[in-house]
């Protein structure tokens, strides 16, 4: 019986993924937030659907309560009403929660991305990822030419906002940044969310955010930041501290080594340090994130990326010619890996 219960959990895991996506797509957290606890009938009137199938909607809401996305209460009229939980509050739109993960969830659960998992067996026998087998191009190439996938950076902004405080706390706790360093370069830094959070904690720094030209052109001007267009596969601006947040997991060891080599050339030869923010799969601290770490590792493998263990990080760091590094656990799925010249 226990074996069957476990097997059922894994076999029907798709229900969690797609019902979660449905809740965000319909904006259910916002509807409940804006109008208070709602009955099923009241909630149905708020949906962007002309004629709601109430049986199917009730089944969907029953499952969403089961996975704790919503909770229910019963009033003195014996009406069941749906209310938010801490998890559904993370999925409020940016209007109600500036750290919203709604866009991130929509990207992570996109059927087009999940569908490539059907090529998993085939990918185990070759060099191409599931994504490349399915679409004929790498995901990075797809993002360049498809407006839908070019919006992945929007999703990552929400994710960054939710974990950057843990990164800053780790940097402070370990004194990774001090008065001896004066410049920071956020490599592949998108809109500069991470750089600004670090700058708020260390206001003496001069911060540069580097990203591709089409990204930098659309970033609102900020007097705190210097924006530089460039490709980290070619070269990186010089700085005392370089930040690589959620970059290397998108590449295999050879390309990651190229990026790290470019960082090494850009780092100050004595006081320089490279802050890598990535998951370490076998990290023993924060075990509650183990499922997220291993799940994202599978997702990155499907689309052509690579999450790494401690030995995996040690290998790629040494391949790039670095000899000294330290892994710093933080209150997040990721860790800080500090690499010294």
Residue frames as qw, qx, qy, qz and C-alpha x, y, z in Angstrom:
[[0.000, 0.885, 0.465, 0.000, 0.00, 0.00, 0.00],
 [0.306, -0.789, 0.098, 0.524, 2.79, 2.44, 0.87],
 [0.399, -0.131, 0.604, 0.678, 4.47, 1.72, -2.45],
 [0.198, 0.602, 0.681, 0.368, 1.22, 2.35, -4.31],
 [0.140, -0.919, -0.273, 0.250, 0.66, 5.63, -2.44],
 [0.347, -0.598, 0.334, 0.641, 4.15, 6.81, -3.43],
 [0.344, 0.138, 0.716, 0.592, 3.70, 5.70, -7.02],
 [0.104, 0.789, 0.594, 0.119, 0.34, 7.51, -7.24],
 [0.226, -0.848, -0.052, 0.476, 1.94, 10.68, -5.91],
 [0.290, -0.415, 0.518, 0.689, 4.53, 10.67, -8.68],
 [0.289, 0.319, 0.796, 0.425, 2.23, 9.45, -11.44],
 [0.030, 0.826, 0.536, 0.174, -0.30, 12.21, -10.86],
 [0.405, -0.461, -0.088, 0.784, 2.21, 14.98, -10.10],
 [0.171, 0.283, 0.463, 0.823, 1.09, 16.67, -13.34],
 [0.225, -0.758, -0.586, -0.178, -2.15, 17.62, -11.57],
 [0.426, -0.696, -0.182, 0.549, -0.26, 19.89, -9.18],
 [0.354, -0.164, 0.338, 0.856, 1.65, 21.56, -12.00],
 [0.026, 0.356, 0.594, 0.721, -1.27, 22.23, -14.30],
 [0.289, -0.781, -0.553, -0.034, -3.83, 23.18, -11.62],
 [0.421, -0.579, -0.076, 0.694, -1.26, 25.63, -10.22],
 [0.217, 0.004, 0.441, 0.871, -0.82, 27.10, -13.71],
 [0.112, -0.603, -0.679, -0.403, -4.61, 27.30, -14.11],
 [0.354, -0.764, -0.422, 0.336, -4.95, 29.26, -10.84],
 [0.312, -0.458, 0.138, 0.821, -2.37, 31.82, -11.97],
 [0.137, 0.196, 0.634, 0.735, -3.76, 32.01, -15.50],
 [0.199, -0.695, -0.633, -0.276, -7.23, 32.78, -14.15],
 [0.049, 0.489, -0.242, 0.837, -5.87, 35.24, -11.60],
 [0.627, -0.528, -0.559, -0.123, -7.62, 33.43, -8.73],
 [0.520, -0.307, -0.418, 0.679, -5.32, 34.79, -6.00],
 [0.052, 0.089, 0.047, 0.994, -6.02, 38.36, -7.14],
 [0.434, -0.435, -0.509, -0.604, -9.78, 37.76, -7.30],
 [0.647, -0.516, -0.542, 0.147, -9.89, 36.47, -3.73],
 [0.440, -0.174, -0.241, 0.847, -7.52, 39.20, -2.50],
 [0.035, -0.175, -0.190, -0.965, -9.58, 41.98, -4.10],
 [0.535, -0.346, -0.351, -0.686, -13.06, 40.76, -3.13],
 [0.494, -0.396, 0.564, -0.530, -12.48, 38.95, 0.15],
 [0.310, -0.033, 0.949, -0.046, -13.34, 35.31, 0.88],
 [0.527, 0.234, -0.308, -0.756, -15.58, 34.07, -1.95],
 [0.785, 0.094, 0.562, -0.242, -17.95, 31.16, -2.44],
 [0.493, 0.033, 0.731, 0.471, -17.50, 28.98, -5.51],
 [0.317, 0.746, 0.563, 0.164, -20.40, 30.74, -7.25],
 [0.069, -0.962, -0.003, 0.263, -19.05, 34.20, -6.38],
 [0.413, -0.519, 0.555, 0.503, -15.58, 33.28, -7.56],
 [0.519, 0.316, 0.712, 0.352, -16.99, 31.90, -10.81],
 [0.247, 0.908, 0.339, -0.014, -18.51, 35.28, -11.65],
 [0.193, -0.879, 0.270, 0.342, -15.04, 36.85, -11.46],
 [0.660, -0.134, 0.608, 0.419, -13.45, 34.52, -14.00],
 [0.214, 0.539, -0.372, -0.725, -12.55, 35.62, -17.54],
 [0.071, 0.082, 0.955, 0.276, -14.73, 32.78, -18.86],
 [0.394, -0.142, -0.275, -0.866, -18.13, 33.38, -20.46],
 [0.840, -0.255, -0.146, -0.456, -19.80, 30.21, -19.23],
 [0.084, -0.518, 0.805, -0.277, -18.11, 28.35, -16.37],
 [0.752, -0.106, -0.628, -0.170, -18.54, 24.58, -16.06],
 [0.461, -0.677, 0.304, -0.487, -19.23, 24.54, -12.33],
 [0.979, -0.199, 0.040, -0.006, -18.55, 20.80, -11.87],
 [0.786, 0.337, -0.148, 0.497, -15.08, 21.14, -13.37],
 [0.052, 0.722, -0.244, 0.646, -14.41, 24.39, -11.54],
 [0.718, -0.586, 0.175, -0.332, -15.39, 22.82, -8.21],
 [0.975, -0.039, -0.015, 0.217, -13.08, 19.86, -8.85],
 [0.540, 0.549, -0.189, 0.609, -10.22, 22.23, -9.71],
 [0.241, -0.719, 0.256, -0.599, -10.77, 24.28, -6.55],
 [0.905, -0.401, 0.057, -0.131, -10.98, 21.09, -4.47],
 [0.884, 0.151, -0.101, 0.431, -7.54, 20.10, -5.74],
 [0.266, 0.652, -0.194, 0.683, -6.09, 23.58, -5.19],
 [0.575, -0.667, 0.199, -0.430, -7.26, 23.39, -1.56],
 [0.985, -0.143, -0.022, 0.094, -5.71, 19.92, -1.33],
 [0.736, 0.259, -0.124, 0.613, -2.29, 21.30, -2.30],
 [0.416, -0.631, -0.311, 0.577, -2.75, 24.21, 0.11],
 [0.259, 0.274, 0.262, 0.888, -2.89, 26.94, -2.51],
 [0.369, -0.453, -0.084, -0.807, -6.20, 28.03, -0.98],
 [0.053, -0.103, -0.881, 0.459, -8.02, 27.25, 2.22],
 [0.337, -0.483, -0.566, -0.577, -11.75, 27.14, 3.01],
 [0.082, 0.041, 0.636, -0.767, -13.93, 28.40, 5.82],
 [0.200, -0.499, -0.781, -0.318, -17.62, 27.87, 6.51],
 [0.140, -0.252, 0.211, -0.934, -19.81, 30.70, 7.80],
 [0.337, 0.113, 0.714, -0.603, -22.97, 30.52, 9.86],
 [0.696, 0.383, -0.023, -0.607, -25.00, 30.14, 6.65],
 [0.803, -0.076, 0.578, 0.123, -22.98, 26.97, 5.98],
 [0.618, 0.783, -0.072, -0.016, -21.45, 28.57, 2.91],
 [0.814, -0.213, 0.200, 0.503, -17.97, 27.44, 2.01],
 [0.248, 0.964, -0.084, -0.052, -15.66, 30.30, 1.08],
 [0.850, 0.204, -0.054, 0.484, -12.18, 30.25, -0.37],
 [0.250, -0.953, 0.127, 0.117, -9.36, 32.26, 1.20],
 [0.505, 0.714, -0.452, 0.176, -5.70, 32.87, 0.44],
 [0.880, -0.393, -0.020, 0.266, -2.79, 30.98, 2.01],
 [0.323, -0.754, 0.339, 0.460, 0.83, 32.17, 2.31],
 [0.515, -0.015, 0.686, 0.514, 1.59, 30.26, -0.89],
 [0.329, 0.702, 0.565, 0.281, -1.16, 31.89, -2.94],
 [0.119, -0.948, -0.055, 0.290, -0.04, 35.30, -1.69],
 [0.442, -0.415, 0.520, 0.602, 3.22, 34.69, -3.55],
 [0.339, 0.288, 0.739, 0.506, 1.13, 34.47, -6.72],
 [0.137, 0.855, 0.344, -0.362, -0.65, 37.80, -6.41],
 [0.574, 0.673, 0.165, 0.437, 0.09, 40.04, -9.38],
 [0.497, 0.109, -0.188, 0.840, 2.71, 42.77, -9.09],
 [0.223, -0.633, -0.175, -0.720, -0.06, 45.28, -8.39],
 [0.724, -0.617, -0.073, -0.301, -0.58, 43.61, -5.02],
 [0.818, -0.466, 0.245, 0.233, 2.84, 42.03, -4.43],
 [0.293, 0.864, -0.372, -0.172, 6.01, 43.51, -5.89],
 [0.194, -0.463, 0.863, 0.060, 7.76, 40.18, -5.25],
 [0.844, 0.224, 0.175, -0.455, 5.16, 38.24, -7.21],
 [0.322, -0.302, 0.858, 0.264, 6.18, 34.82, -8.51],
 [0.695, 0.468, 0.405, -0.366, 3.19, 34.56, -10.84],
 [0.543, 0.732, -0.323, -0.255, 5.20, 35.21, -14.00],
 [0.049, -0.516, 0.855, -0.018, 7.90, 32.79, -12.87],
 [0.565, 0.084, 0.777, -0.265, 5.30, 30.05, -12.32],
 [0.695, 0.614, 0.149, -0.344, 3.75, 30.67, -15.74],
 [0.365, 0.711, -0.578, -0.164, 7.17, 30.29, -17.37],
 [0.184, -0.375, 0.897, -0.141, 8.15, 27.19, -15.40],
 [0.526, 0.213, 0.779, -0.267, 4.84, 25.44, -16.12],
 [0.467, 0.519, -0.265, -0.665, 4.48, 26.39, -19.78],
 [0.908, 0.154, 0.362, -0.147, 3.18, 23.31, -21.68],
 [0.670, 0.698, -0.249, 0.044, 5.63, 23.95, -24.51],
 [0.025, 0.679, -0.684, 0.266, 8.51, 23.64, -22.07],
 [0.631, -0.246, 0.657, -0.330, 7.08, 20.66, -20.20],
 [0.888, 0.370, 0.057, -0.267, 6.19, 18.81, -23.41],
 [0.451, 0.671, -0.589, 0.023, 9.87, 18.33, -24.27],
 [0.463, -0.443, 0.717, -0.276, 10.17, 15.90, -21.36],
 [0.917, 0.233, 0.220, -0.239, 8.73, 13.28, -23.71],
 [0.693, 0.625, -0.341, 0.115, 12.16, 13.21, -25.37],
 [0.468, -0.742, 0.458, -0.141, 14.00, 12.32, -22.15],
 [0.894, -0.094, 0.419, 0.126, 14.90, 8.75, -23.12],
 [0.707, 0.631, 0.108, 0.300, 16.14, 9.93, -26.50],
 [0.049, 0.927, -0.266, 0.260, 18.28, 12.66, -24.91],
 [0.713, -0.570, 0.409, 0.003, 20.03, 10.14, -22.67],
 [0.861, 0.094, 0.397, 0.303, 21.59, 8.59, -25.75],
 [0.548, 0.579, 0.196, 0.571, 23.09, 11.69, -27.32],
 [0.388, -0.078, -0.190, 0.899, 24.46, 15.19, -26.90],
 [0.161, -0.395, -0.282, -0.859, 21.28, 17.14, -27.66],
 [0.206, 0.062, 0.631, -0.746, 18.92, 18.27, -24.92],
 [0.257, 0.498, 0.822, -0.098, 15.22, 17.41, -24.93],
 [0.201, 0.785, 0.161, -0.563, 14.48, 20.99, -25.95],
 [0.078, 0.561, -0.574, -0.591, 16.82, 20.83, -28.96],
 [0.169, 0.077, 0.958, 0.219, 15.46, 17.44, -30.00],
 [0.236, 0.633, 0.695, -0.245, 11.92, 18.80, -29.88],
 [0.206, 0.895, 0.162, -0.361, 12.44, 22.24, -31.44],
 [0.773, 0.484, 0.139, 0.386, 15.56, 21.81, -33.52],
 [0.248, 0.697, -0.231, 0.632, 17.29, 24.78, -31.86],
 [0.393, -0.116, -0.648, 0.642, 18.68, 25.51, -28.40],
 [0.172, -0.793, -0.556, 0.178, 16.49, 27.41, -25.95],
 [0.263, -0.583, 0.039, 0.768, 18.81, 30.44, -26.12],
 [0.102, 0.018, 0.605, 0.789, 18.31, 30.57, -29.90],
 [0.118, -0.602, -0.761, -0.210, 14.56, 30.20, -29.43],
 [0.252, -0.736, -0.378, 0.502, 14.55, 33.09, -26.95],
 [0.221, -0.329, 0.268, 0.878, 16.29, 35.37, -29.44],
 [0.098, -0.051, -0.638, -0.762, 13.66, 34.83, -32.14],
 [0.350, -0.517, -0.747, -0.228, 10.44, 34.18, -30.23],
 [0.158, -0.555, 0.136, -0.805, 8.88, 37.05, -28.28],
 [0.805, -0.472, -0.207, -0.293, 7.14, 34.66, -25.91],
 [0.887, -0.206, -0.216, 0.353, 10.40, 33.14, -24.70],
 [0.377, 0.463, -0.184, 0.780, 12.23, 36.43, -24.68],
 [0.426, -0.674, 0.011, -0.603, 10.06, 37.30, -21.67],
 [0.820, -0.207, -0.479, 0.236, 11.83, 34.71, -19.52],
 [0.356, 0.224, -0.359, 0.833, 13.83, 37.58, -17.99],
 [0.420, -0.476, -0.020, -0.773, 10.60, 39.06, -16.60],
 [0.871, -0.342, -0.319, -0.150, 9.96, 35.81, -14.76],
 [0.725, 0.035, -0.403, 0.557, 13.49, 35.76, -13.37],
 [0.004, 0.493, -0.200, 0.847, 13.06, 39.26, -11.93],
 [0.703, -0.493, -0.061, -0.509, 10.31, 38.00, -9.63],
 [0.925, -0.138, -0.297, 0.191, 12.44, 35.06, -8.60],
 [0.493, 0.324, -0.319, 0.741, 15.40, 37.32, -7.89],
 [0.281, -0.573, 0.111, -0.762, 13.32, 39.62, -5.69],
 [0.847, -0.422, -0.119, -0.300, 12.33, 36.63, -3.54],
 [0.928, -0.179, -0.133, 0.297, 15.83, 35.33, -2.88],
 [0.450, 0.635, -0.198, 0.596, 18.16, 38.34, -3.12],
 [0.433, -0.772, 0.221, -0.410, 17.75, 39.27, 0.56],
 [0.940, -0.296, 0.149, 0.078, 19.17, 35.84, 1.48],
 [0.755, 0.414, -0.039, 0.507, 22.11, 36.51, -0.85],
 [0.050, 0.785, -0.191, 0.587, 22.80, 39.90, 0.73],
 [0.713, -0.632, 0.189, -0.239, 22.55, 38.39, 4.23],
 [0.960, -0.039, 0.081, 0.266, 25.10, 35.73, 3.26],
 [0.528, 0.603, -0.100, 0.589, 27.48, 38.32, 1.81],
 [0.260, -0.792, 0.220, -0.507, 27.26, 40.33, 5.04],
 [0.872, -0.459, 0.128, -0.115, 27.62, 37.33, 7.34],
 [0.911, 0.005, 0.132, 0.392, 30.75, 36.09, 5.61],
 [0.174, -0.823, 0.178, 0.510, 32.20, 39.59, 4.98],
 [0.714, 0.305, 0.483, 0.405, 32.52, 38.74, 1.28],
 [0.283, 0.736, 0.156, 0.595, 32.30, 42.44, 0.46],
 [0.504, -0.641, -0.255, 0.520, 34.20, 44.95, 2.58],
 [0.044, 0.942, -0.016, -0.333, 35.75, 48.39, 2.27],
 [0.433, -0.427, 0.593, 0.528, 38.73, 47.00, 0.34],
 [0.319, 0.305, 0.744, 0.502, 36.58, 46.55, -2.78],
 [0.111, 0.438, 0.137, -0.882, 34.96, 49.51, -4.50],
 [0.452, 0.296, -0.406, -0.737, 33.45, 48.25, -7.78],
 [0.562, 0.125, 0.792, -0.201, 30.85, 45.60, -8.58],
 [0.345, 0.246, -0.579, -0.697, 29.94, 44.21, -11.99],
 [0.678, 0.156, 0.596, -0.400, 26.66, 42.28, -12.22],
 [0.029, 0.284, -0.789, -0.544, 27.34, 39.98, -15.18],
 [0.253, -0.288, -0.831, -0.404, 24.17, 39.13, -17.08],
 [0.053, -0.181, -0.628, 0.755, 22.39, 41.26, -14.51],
 [0.029, 0.633, 0.744, 0.211, 19.17, 41.91, -16.47],
 [0.068, -0.858, -0.253, -0.443, 17.47, 45.01, -14.99],
 [0.248, 0.483, -0.469, 0.696, 19.91, 45.29, -12.07],
 [0.693, -0.590, -0.177, -0.375, 17.63, 44.06, -9.27],
 [0.881, -0.263, -0.224, 0.322, 20.43, 42.06, -7.63],
 [0.494, 0.302, -0.139, 0.803, 23.00, 44.85, -8.07],
 [0.222, -0.626, -0.017, -0.747, 20.71, 47.42, -6.45],
 [0.808, -0.539, -0.189, -0.143, 20.01, 45.15, -3.47],
 [0.805, -0.098, -0.176, 0.558, 23.75, 44.70, -2.92],
 [0.257, 0.463, -0.031, 0.847, 24.33, 48.43, -3.40],
 [0.485, -0.704, -0.141, -0.499, 21.72, 49.22, -0.72],
 [0.863, -0.474, -0.107, 0.139, 23.72, 47.08, 1.70],
 [0.667, -0.273, 0.155, 0.675, 27.12, 48.40, 0.56],
 [0.274, 0.925, 0.239, -0.110, 26.55, 51.99, -0.62],
 [0.260, -0.744, 0.404, 0.464, 30.29, 52.63, -1.12],
 [0.589, 0.062, 0.706, 0.389, 30.28, 50.42, -4.23],
 [0.345, 0.489, -0.294, -0.745, 30.14, 51.65, -7.81],
 [0.643, 0.156, 0.741, -0.113, 27.88, 49.23, -9.67],
 [0.290, 0.373, -0.565, -0.676, 27.86, 48.21, -13.32],
 [0.740, 0.206, 0.580, -0.273, 25.21, 45.98, -14.85],
 [0.098, 0.400, -0.709, -0.572, 26.21, 44.15, -18.01],
 [0.641, 0.288, 0.689, -0.174, 23.80, 42.36, -20.30],
 [0.448, 0.303, 0.636, 0.550, 22.98, 41.96, -23.98],
 [0.044, 0.029, 0.168, 0.984, 22.20, 45.11, -25.96],
 [0.370, -0.412, -0.566, -0.611, 18.47, 44.36, -26.38],
 [0.542, -0.553, -0.587, 0.235, 18.19, 43.93, -22.59],
 [0.384, -0.301, -0.193, 0.851, 20.18, 47.01, -21.61],
 [0.011, -0.228, -0.356, -0.906, 18.29, 49.23, -24.08],
 [0.466, -0.532, -0.517, -0.482, 15.02, 48.50, -22.25],
 [0.542, -0.402, -0.550, 0.493, 16.29, 49.02, -18.68],
 [0.101, -0.957, -0.204, -0.178, 15.07, 52.30, -17.14],
 [0.413, 0.556, -0.358, 0.625, 17.96, 54.65, -16.44],
 [0.692, -0.682, -0.225, 0.071, 19.10, 54.60, -12.82],
 [0.113, 0.892, -0.349, 0.265, 21.74, 57.01, -11.49],
 [0.672, -0.555, 0.481, -0.097, 22.98, 54.27, -9.14],
 [0.831, 0.030, 0.524, 0.183, 23.89, 51.94, -11.99],
 [0.145, 0.601, -0.527, -0.583, 26.11, 52.05, -15.06],
 [0.861, 0.287, 0.373, -0.192, 24.62, 49.94, -17.84],
 [0.033, -0.566, 0.694, 0.444, 26.98, 48.23, -20.27],
 [0.886, 0.329, 0.002, -0.327, 25.97, 46.20, -23.33],
 [0.105, 0.587, -0.798, -0.087, 28.06, 43.12, -23.94],
 [0.920, 0.015, -0.317, -0.231, 28.26, 39.34, -24.16],
 [0.553, -0.664, 0.489, -0.121, 29.86, 37.50, -21.25],
 [0.944, 0.121, 0.263, 0.158, 30.92, 34.76, -23.66],
 [0.601, 0.663, -0.041, 0.445, 33.33, 37.28, -25.20],
 [0.372, 0.246, -0.401, 0.800, 34.48, 39.69, -22.46],
 [0.432, -0.741, -0.508, 0.073, 33.47, 41.23, -19.16],
 [0.038, 0.868, -0.135, 0.476, 34.09, 44.75, -17.75],
 [0.467, 0.198, -0.639, 0.579, 36.75, 44.98, -15.05],
 [0.522, -0.671, -0.050, -0.525, 35.68, 45.08, -11.42],
 [0.124, -0.459, 0.763, -0.438, 36.77, 44.23, -7.89],
 [0.462, 0.102, 0.809, -0.348, 33.68, 42.08, -7.33],
 [0.361, 0.074, -0.641, -0.674, 31.91, 40.21, -10.12],
 [0.561, 0.076, 0.617, -0.546, 28.45, 38.73, -9.63],
 [0.337, 0.072, -0.794, -0.501, 27.16, 35.73, -11.61],
 [0.466, 0.057, 0.639, -0.609, 23.63, 34.98, -10.42],
 [0.713, 0.349, 0.564, -0.228, 21.79, 32.07, -12.07],
 [0.407, 0.727, -0.384, -0.398, 24.01, 32.22, -15.15],
 [0.030, 0.468, -0.873, -0.132, 26.27, 29.17, -15.15],
 [0.522, 0.107, 0.808, -0.251, 23.45, 26.66, -14.65],
 [0.652, 0.624, 0.130, -0.411, 22.33, 27.49, -18.17],
 [0.494, 0.701, -0.498, -0.130, 25.52, 26.12, -19.73],
 [0.971, -0.035, -0.189, 0.140, 27.60, 22.95, -19.89],
 [0.699, -0.563, 0.072, 0.435, 31.06, 22.75, -18.33],
 [0.596, 0.177, 0.288, 0.729, 32.96, 23.90, -21.42],
 [0.056, 0.737, 0.270, 0.616, 30.92, 27.09, -21.88],
 [0.553, -0.821, -0.144, -0.008, 30.87, 27.73, -18.12],
 [0.739, -0.294, 0.101, 0.598, 34.67, 27.48, -18.13],
 [0.374, 0.462, 0.274, 0.756, 34.77, 30.13, -20.88],
 [0.257, -0.851, -0.228, -0.398, 32.59, 32.46, -18.79],
 [0.711, -0.667, -0.030, 0.221, 34.70, 31.87, -15.69],
 [0.683, 0.030, 0.167, 0.710, 37.90, 32.50, -17.68],
 [0.144, 0.661, 0.241, 0.696, 36.46, 35.84, -18.83],
 [0.513, -0.833, -0.150, -0.146, 35.63, 36.65, -15.21],
 [0.795, -0.366, 0.021, 0.483, 39.18, 35.82, -14.18],
 [0.488, 0.320, 0.188, 0.790, 40.55, 38.29, -16.73],
 [0.115, -0.739, -0.232, -0.622, 38.18, 41.00, -15.44],
 [0.677, -0.687, -0.253, 0.077, 38.84, 40.49, -11.71],
 [0.064, -0.890, 0.404, -0.202, 41.36, 42.54, -9.76],
 [0.688, 0.317, -0.637, 0.142, 44.43, 40.29, -9.37],
 [0.245, 0.153, -0.746, 0.600, 44.66, 40.63, -5.57],
 [0.268, 0.100, 0.551, -0.784, 41.48, 41.99, -3.99],
 [0.523, 0.062, -0.466, -0.710, 39.15, 40.57, -6.63],
 [0.314, 0.052, 0.902, -0.291, 36.45, 38.04, -5.90],
 [0.376, -0.068, -0.633, -0.673, 33.72, 36.37, -7.91],
 [0.442, 0.053, 0.649, -0.618, 30.32, 35.78, -6.31],
 [0.332, -0.038, -0.802, -0.495, 28.47, 32.91, -8.00],
 [0.523, 0.003, 0.506, -0.686, 24.87, 32.37, -6.88],
 [0.596, 0.149, -0.664, -0.426, 23.74, 28.89, -7.91],
 [0.890, -0.311, 0.081, -0.324, 22.30, 25.69, -6.50],
 [0.098, 0.461, -0.877, 0.096, 24.61, 23.06, -5.02],
 [0.722, -0.133, -0.495, -0.464, 22.61, 19.86, -5.39],
 [0.743, -0.205, -0.607, 0.194, 24.11, 17.92, -2.49],
 [0.003, -0.462, 0.366, -0.808, 24.18, 20.85, -0.08],
 [0.376, -0.289, -0.850, 0.229, 23.15, 19.51, 3.34],
 [0.017, 0.274, 0.407, -0.871, 21.88, 22.82, 4.71],
 [0.479, 0.283, 0.038, -0.830, 18.30, 23.96, 4.11],
 [0.189, 0.016, 0.963, 0.190, 17.09, 20.41, 3.29],
 [0.413, 0.574, 0.557, -0.437, 13.57, 21.75, 2.75],
 [0.380, 0.717, -0.238, -0.533, 14.82, 23.00, -0.62],
 [0.381, -0.257, 0.846, 0.269, 16.07, 19.57, -1.73],
 [0.525, 0.497, 0.691, 0.003, 12.97, 18.83, -3.81],
 [0.307, 0.915, 0.057, -0.255, 13.18, 22.23, -5.52],
 [0.156, -0.694, 0.605, 0.357, 16.91, 21.79, -6.22],
 [0.405, -0.057, 0.879, 0.243, 16.52, 18.36, -7.77],
 [0.470, 0.668, 0.565, -0.117, 13.37, 19.37, -9.64],
 [0.228, 0.911, -0.141, -0.315, 15.05, 22.39, -11.17],
 [0.291, -0.489, 0.749, 0.341, 18.05, 20.23, -12.02],
 [0.499, 0.298, 0.800, 0.147, 15.77, 18.00, -14.09],
 [0.363, 0.861, 0.306, -0.183, 14.13, 21.02, -15.74],
 [0.004, -0.838, 0.400, 0.371, 17.49, 22.57, -16.61],
 [0.419, -0.204, 0.830, 0.307, 18.65, 19.25, -18.04],
 [0.515, 0.558, 0.651, -0.004, 15.58, 19.11, -20.28],
 [0.326, 0.932, 0.133, -0.086, 16.23, 22.54, -21.76],
 [0.717, 0.546, -0.156, 0.404, 20.00, 22.20, -22.02],
 [0.129, -0.814, 0.374, -0.426, 21.37, 23.53, -18.74],
 [0.740, 0.022, -0.618, 0.265, 23.13, 21.89, -15.81],
 [0.520, -0.774, 0.180, -0.314, 22.81, 22.13, -12.04],
 [0.571, 0.440, -0.632, 0.286, 25.90, 20.87, -10.20],
 [0.807, -0.509, -0.263, 0.140, 26.99, 19.06, -7.04],
 [0.401, -0.850, 0.258, 0.225, 29.92, 20.20, -4.90],
 [0.654, -0.193, 0.563, 0.466, 32.27, 18.06, -6.98],
 [0.494, 0.644, 0.473, 0.342, 30.74, 19.42, -10.17],
 [0.005, -0.999, -0.017, -0.048, 31.40, 22.99, -9.09],
 [0.553, -0.649, 0.412, 0.322, 34.91, 22.13, -7.96],
 [0.695, 0.154, 0.548, 0.440, 35.65, 20.60, -11.35],
 [0.381, 0.786, 0.328, 0.360, 34.49, 23.56, -13.43],
 [0.249, -0.961, 0.102, 0.057, 36.16, 26.08, -11.08],
 [0.619, -0.475, 0.494, 0.383, 39.49, 24.25, -11.33],
 [0.644, 0.422, 0.501, 0.394, 39.09, 23.89, -15.11],
 [0.193, 0.937, 0.161, 0.241, 38.93, 27.68, -15.28],
 [0.549, 0.422, -0.339, 0.637, 42.23, 27.98, -13.40],
 [0.386, -0.692, 0.205, -0.575, 40.91, 29.02, -9.97],
 [0.519, 0.114, -0.792, 0.300, 42.32, 27.30, -6.91],
 [0.086, -0.124, -0.665, 0.732, 40.54, 28.97, -3.98],
 [0.399, -0.364, -0.399, -0.741, 36.81, 29.08, -3.37],
 [0.084, 0.058, 0.790, -0.605, 34.27, 28.76, -0.56],
 [0.300, -0.434, -0.706, -0.472, 30.63, 27.63, -0.57],
 [0.104, -0.024, 0.478, -0.872, 28.37, 29.71, 1.68],
 [0.078, -0.487, -0.865, -0.093, 24.89, 28.33, 2.51],
 [0.174, -0.068, 0.084, -0.979, 22.05, 30.86, 2.55],
 [0.400, 0.295, 0.699, -0.514, 18.33, 30.75, 3.37],
 [0.603, 0.518, -0.164, -0.584, 17.38, 29.81, -0.18],
 [0.964, 0.202, 0.172, 0.000, 17.60, 26.95, -2.65],
 [0.607, 0.679, -0.242, 0.335, 20.81, 28.52, -3.92],
 [0.705, -0.528, -0.047, 0.471, 24.18, 28.92, -2.23],
 [0.167, 0.949, -0.251, -0.089, 26.88, 31.55, -2.64],
 [0.901, 0.010, 0.093, 0.423, 30.11, 30.26, -4.15],
 [0.062, -0.958, 0.203, 0.191, 32.90, 32.80, -3.54],
 [0.883, 0.231, 0.102, 0.396, 35.83, 32.35, -5.93],
 [0.276, -0.875, 0.185, 0.351, 39.12, 34.16, -5.39],
 [0.573, 0.752, -0.320, -0.056, 41.87, 34.92, -7.97]]
